[in-house]
Amino acid sequence: MHKAQPDLSTRQLRAFLALADRRHFTRAAEACHLSQPAFSALIRALETSLNTRLFDRNTRSVQLTPEGRLFEPSARRLLADVADALQDLDDQVERRRGRVHMAALPSLAAGWLPPVLAEFHQRWPGVELELSDRLSDACLDLVRGGQADFALASADARGAEAMGLHLHPLHADRFHLVCRADHPLAGGRRPSLRRIAEHPFVHMTRNSSVRQALEAALHPLTMKTVLEVEQLATVTGLVEAGLGISIVPELTLYQFRRPGLVARPLALAHTRAVYLVRRREGSLSVAAQTLHDLVISRLGSLARG
């Protein structure tokens, strides 16, 4: 049968060390801002808890016993560990330290998110940031697996709910036609989808949120696809070279701001929904919650910009 471990308090440890350093009850009590009877009671309670005498005392001196000398370095280490733990916690709460891992669609990670991360880093430079720029399914997997605190992604609401994820709607991303400035669709009346479908088209791959949202918006039309690519930067280059036109969400238009290209809004009922995704259960750290709230407060204004 194991002997019960003594229940030590930091007040007892501080009193012990004050007396070990000063070897005088009155001066040690004053250092602890206690009356001498209250201080003596702390020392007696500590010795009782440890079941040993820690000090030899008489009318003229106070000395550590052999057991007291053995306990002294451990007591200093225990108090230092408590102080370090409290300082670490305070640093986390005050956002002097910490770590936030977020995932985001590549189009958001490259275009919209950097100013927000820069603002966060300027205000809380001690917080370590990690960003995973992935497609939506990979973003959701990182959040579900606990590797990322939250994500900016498109998602199917029912599927996300089944995965134990909470979706906070952030932005309805409207679609724009992008083409060369000398393309027939670059000017005049807003082009209909049937007119757009008559021209060679550059598509994103089928596993991208852009492609999935766009196919839902275009159904039942079929585009004259000439190429399918994974990166929006590639779409930009192909459209610029005259290989085809494309339709992209509003938050990706920064990729297409080039002198030879034109972006035109389209009147589509469907949009690409962008969500802030986090686990349904559990709390975020103070640092992660701060970035989470900053993202929510900034997305609307920056998206319109």
Secondary structure, DSSP 4 states (H G I P E B T S, - for coil): -PPPPP---HHHHHHHHHHHHH--HHHHHHHTT--HHHHHHHHHHHHHHHTS--EEE-SS-EEE-HHHHHHHHHHHHHHHHHHHHHHHHHHHHTTSSEEEEEEE-HHIIIIIHHHHHHHHHHH-TTEEEEEEE--HHHHHHHHHTTSSSEEEE---HHHHHHTTEEEEEEEEE-EEEEEETTSTTSSSSPPPHHHHTTSEEEEE-TTSHHHHHHHHHHTT---EEEEEES-HHHHHHHHHTTS-BEEEEGGGGGGG--TTEEEEE---S--EEEEEEEESSSPPPHHHHHHHHHHHHHHHHHHH-
